[in-house]
Amino acid sequence: PAALFLACLLLAALPAARAQTAPAAAKAPAVSIATEPISAVVIHPQREIAASVIPRNESRISAEVTGVLRRWTVEAGSTVSKGEVLVEIDPADFRLAVQQAQAAVDGSVARLKQAEQQRERSKALVAQGFFSQEAQAQRDTEVALQRSELAANRAQLATAQRQLAKATLRAPFAASVMERLAQTGEVVTPGSVLYVLAETGAAEVSAKIAPADVAGLRRAREIVFETRGQSYPLRLLRVGGTVSAPARTQEVRLRFASGAASPVPPGSDGRVLWNEPQPHLPAQVLVRRGDAIGVFVQQGKVARFVALPGAQEGRAAAVSLPAGTRLVVRGQATLQDGAAIR
């Protein structure tokens, strides 16, 4: 009986306790905070990636014929113009081959001329009945054969002349000589690398970028290459379509906005800089609530938590809130969603 009486007493006291607790909770004091319009808080963070200037063409100039290297003309570190002679291979054998092919052409021309004259004479004899039609057909065949022989010999002459031209190697474009491998007196064969040239003028900037930053780079209004205290405007050329492992980056190529001539020599290192075009909120106004990272905004006299997709602790986060939003910039660390504020 005593236990039953105690239980009844507790049940009777419970509603009174609830009635006392509810007003206390409803009367929780408003949290003192500070707010600012979102337009005064947003930033456009600067991004940077390591980059280097590379030539558009870096060619290994190789021998195309077999022979003894007679002379080379430029040393490593020099600059050459398009068409400038780099190497001469002994041309004696190639000149003899040209002379031989020319003689064969001359002989073919003489034989063709003789065959054509004989054919014309035989036509007159056929008309007079002194020459048969079969014999005339044979004359026509001889002329056709001589013409074929002349065409073959002319092709052989063109080949010999081309081989002679290949004995002299010329720069395919204006370039800087990166390496000279040619040595006077050595025997070279087709494929032997004699020079390494880097094209001057139309250089490009190469860099590796995280896939998450590609969209911002594409939309950036201004991109610059910074090296040795100098900045040069850039324009985006292309973004590689594959992500390299294990760095998980994509290659981007950019060119100098100044025009065809590069203001920075190939091989220079620096960094590519640009500002994110999308507004971001600084890391100090972000808070974590549960599994989400976001910010508190003012809605009347209460604070509301707004999660920001993709936000990371310690980094500015992209935001797309309305321009009139007032953002809690002080006191947000202790706030809960729906808390009264003042």
C-alpha positions in Angstrom: 0.0 0.0 0.0 2.8 2.4 0.8 4.5 1.8 -2.6 1.2 2.3 -4.4 0.6 5.5 -2.6 4.0 6.8 -3.6 3.5 6.0 -7.3 0.2 7.8 -7.3 1.9 10.8 -5.7 4.6 11.0 -8.5 2.0 10.7 -11.3 0.1 13.6 -9.8 3.2 15.7 -9.6 4.3 15.1 -13.2 1.9 17.5 -15.0 2.8 20.2 -12.6 6.5 19.7 -13.4 5.9 19.8 -17.1 3.9 23.0 -16.7 6.8 24.6 -15.0 9.4 23.4 -17.5 7.6 24.5 -20.7 7.5 28.2 -19.8 11.1 28.0 -18.8 12.1 26.6 -22.2 9.9 29.1 -24.1 11.6 31.9 -22.3 15.2 30.8 -23.4 17.2 34.1 -23.8 17.8 35.3 -27.4 21.5 34.9 -28.5 23.4 38.0 -29.2 24.8 37.9 -32.8 26.1 40.2 -35.5 24.9 40.1 -39.1 26.0 41.6 -42.4 24.5 41.6 -45.9 25.9 38.7 -47.9 27.3 41.1 -50.5 29.7 42.5 -47.9 31.0 39.1 -46.9 31.4 37.2 -50.1 34.9 36.9 -51.7 36.4 35.7 -54.9 39.3 33.5 -53.8 42.5 33.4 -55.8 43.6 30.1 -57.2 47.1 29.2 -58.2 48.8 26.2 -59.8 52.4 25.6 -60.7 53.1 26.0 -64.4 56.0 26.0 -66.9 56.5 27.5 -70.4 57.0 24.9 -73.1 57.7 25.3 -76.8 54.9 24.4 -79.1 57.3 22.3 -81.1 60.4 20.5 -79.7 61.9 18.5 -82.6 64.7 16.0 -82.8 66.3 16.7 -86.2 67.6 13.5 -87.6 69.7 12.5 -90.6 67.7 11.2 -93.6 70.5 9.7 -95.6 73.7 7.7 -94.9 77.0 9.5 -95.1 79.9 11.2 -93.4 79.0 14.3 -91.5 81.2 17.0 -93.1 80.3 20.0 -91.0 77.8 21.4 -88.5 77.0 25.1 -88.2 75.4 26.1 -84.8 76.1 25.2 -81.2 73.7 24.5 -78.3 72.2 27.7 -77.0 72.2 29.4 -80.4 69.1 30.6 -82.2 68.4 29.8 -85.8 65.9 31.1 -88.4 63.7 28.9 -90.5 65.6 27.4 -93.4 69.0 28.0 -91.9 71.6 25.2 -92.6 72.4 23.0 -89.6 74.4 20.1 -91.0 76.0 19.1 -94.2 76.6 15.4 -95.0 79.3 14.6 -97.7 77.3 15.0 -100.9 79.8 13.4 -103.4 78.0 10.1 -103.8 74.6 11.8 -104.1 76.0 14.2 -106.8 77.3 11.2 -108.8 73.9 9.5 -108.5 72.3 12.7 -109.9 74.7 12.8 -112.8 74.1 9.1 -113.5 70.3 9.6 -113.4 70.6 12.7 -115.7 72.6 10.7 -118.2 70.0 8.0 -118.3 67.3 10.7 -118.9 69.4 12.2 -121.7 69.8 8.8 -123.3 66.0 8.1 -123.1 65.3 11.5 -124.7 67.6 10.7 -127.6 66.1 7.2 -128.2 62.6 8.6 -128.0 63.4 11.2 -130.6 64.9 8.6 -132.9 61.9 6.3 -132.4 59.5 9.1 -133.2 61.4 10.0 -136.4 61.4 6.4 -137.6 57.7 6.2 -136.9 57.0 9.2 -139.1 59.1 7.9 -141.9 57.3 4.5 -141.8 54.0 6.3 -142.0 55.0 7.8 -145.4 56.2 4.4 -146.6 52.9 2.7 -145.6 51.1 5.3 -147.6 53.2 4.4 -150.6 52.7 0.7 -150.0 56.4 0.0 -149.2 55.8 -0.7 -145.5 53.3 -3.1 -143.9 50.7 -2.2 -141.3 52.3 -4.7 -138.9 55.7 -3.0 -139.2 54.0 0.4 -138.5 52.4 -1.0 -135.4 55.8 -2.1 -134.2 57.1 1.4 -134.7 54.3 2.8 -132.6 55.1 0.3 -129.8 58.7 1.3 -129.8 57.7 4.9 -129.3 55.4 4.0 -126.4 58.2 1.9 -124.8 60.7 4.8 -125.1 58.3 7.2 -123.5 57.8 4.8 -120.6 61.5 4.4 -120.2 61.9 8.2 -120.2 59.3 8.6 -117.5 61.0 6.0 -115.3 64.4 7.7 -115.7 63.0 11.1 -114.9 61.5 9.6 -111.7 64.9 8.1 -110.9 66.5 11.5 -111.4 64.0 13.2 -109.1 64.8 10.6 -106.4 68.5 11.2 -106.8 68.1 15.0 -106.6 65.9 14.6 -103.4 68.6 12.4 -101.8 71.2 15.1 -102.6 69.0 17.8 -101.0 68.7 15.6 -97.9 72.4 15.8 -97.4 71.9 19.3 -96.2 69.7 19.6 -93.0 67.9 22.9 -92.4 65.9 24.3 -89.5 62.2 23.6 -90.0 61.2 26.7 -88.0 62.8 29.5 -86.0 64.2 27.8 -83.0 66.6 27.7 -80.1 69.2 25.0 -80.2 68.7 22.9 -77.1 71.2 20.2 -77.9 73.8 19.4 -80.5 74.7 15.8 -81.1 76.3 16.2 -84.5 80.1 15.4 -84.7 82.2 16.2 -87.7 83.6 13.1 -89.4 81.3 10.5 -88.0 79.1 8.3 -90.1 75.4 9.0 -89.8 72.5 6.9 -90.9 68.8 7.6 -91.3 67.3 8.3 -87.8 70.6 9.5 -86.2 69.6 12.5 -84.1 71.8 15.5 -84.8 70.1 18.4 -83.2 67.3 19.1 -80.7 65.4 22.3 -81.5 62.7 24.2 -79.5 60.5 26.5 -81.5 60.8 30.1 -80.4 57.9 32.6 -80.5 54.7 30.5 -80.1 55.3 29.0 -76.7 52.5 27.6 -74.5 52.1 27.4 -70.7 51.4 23.9 -69.3 50.0 23.2 -65.9 48.2 20.5 -63.9 44.9 21.4 -62.3 42.4 19.6 -60.0 39.2 18.6 -61.8 37.2 20.7 -59.2 39.0 23.9 -60.3 38.5 23.4 -64.1 35.1 25.1 -64.2 36.4 28.2 -62.4 39.3 28.4 -64.7 37.1 28.3 -67.7 34.9 31.1 -66.4 37.7 33.3 -65.1 37.8 36.8 -66.5 41.5 37.2 -66.1 44.3 34.6 -66.0 48.0 35.5 -65.5 51.3 33.7 -65.5 53.6 35.0 -62.8 57.3 34.4 -62.9 60.3 36.4 -61.4 58.0 39.1 -60.1 56.4 39.7 -63.5 52.9 38.9 -64.6 51.7 38.1 -68.1 48.0 37.8 -69.2 47.0 34.3 -70.5 44.2 32.8 -72.5 43.0 29.3 -72.0 43.6 27.0 -75.0 42.4 23.6 -73.9 41.8 21.3 -71.0 42.9 17.6 -71.2 40.1 15.2 -71.2 41.7 12.6 -69.0 42.5 12.6 -65.3 46.1 11.4 -64.5 46.8 9.0 -61.7 47.8 9.1 -58.9 47.8 12.9 -58.7 44.2 13.1 -60.0 44.8 16.2 -62.1 44.2 17.3 -65.7 46.6 19.1 -68.0 45.7 22.5 -69.2 47.4 24.5 -71.9 47.3 28.3 -72.1 48.9 30.8 -74.4 50.2 34.3 -73.8 47.6 37.0 -74.7 50.3 39.3 -76.1 50.3 37.5 -79.5 52.4 35.0 -81.3 55.7 36.0 -79.7 56.3 34.6 -76.2 57.5 37.2 -73.7 59.0 34.4 -71.5 61.5 31.9 -72.9 60.6 28.2 -73.0 61.7 26.4 -69.9 60.7 29.1 -67.5 58.8 28.1 -64.4 56.1 30.1 -62.6 52.5 29.9 -61.5 49.1 30.5 -63.1 46.8 32.7 -61.1 43.1 33.5 -61.4 40.1 34.5 -59.2 37.1 32.3 -58.8 34.2 34.0 -60.7 31.6 32.4 -58.4 31.1 34.2 -55.0 32.5 32.3 -52.0 32.0 32.7 -48.3 35.2 32.8 -46.1 36.0 29.8 -44.0 35.6 31.7 -40.7 31.8 32.1 -41.1 31.2 28.4 -41.8 30.0 26.0 -39.0 29.3 22.3 -38.9 26.0 21.1 -37.8 25.7 17.3 -37.8 27.1 16.0 -41.1 26.6 19.3 -43.0 28.8 22.4 -43.2 27.0 25.7 -43.8 26.1 29.2 -42.5 23.5 30.8 -40.3 21.3 33.4 -41.9 18.8 35.8 -40.2 15.1 35.2 -40.8 13.2 37.7 -38.7 14.1 37.1 -35.1 15.5 33.6 -35.5 18.6 32.1 -37.1 18.3 29.4 -39.8 21.1 27.0 -40.7 21.7 26.7 -44.5 23.9 23.8 -45.6 26.4 24.5 -48.5 26.9 21.5 -50.8 30.5 20.6 -51.3 31.7 22.9 -48.5 34.9 21.8 -46.7 36.2 22.8 -43.3 39.0 25.4 -43.5 38.2 26.4 -47.1 36.1 29.1 -48.6 32.8 27.6 -50.0 30.8 28.6 -53.1 27.5 30.2 -52.3 24.4 31.1 -54.3 22.1 32.8 -51.7 19.9 35.7 -52.6 21.5 39.1 -52.6 19.4 40.4 -49.7 20.4 37.7 -47.3 21.8 38.8 -44.0 24.5 36.5 -42.8 25.5 35.8 -39.2 29.1 36.7 -38.9 29.6 36.7 -35.1 28.1 34.3 -32.5 27.3 31.5 -35.0 29.4 29.0 -33.2 26.8 28.5 -30.4 23.7 28.8 -32.6 21.2 26.1 -33.3 18.7 26.1 -36.2 15.6 28.1 -35.1 17.3 29.8 -32.2 16.1 33.3 -31.1 18.5 36.0 -31.9 19.0 39.7 -31.1 
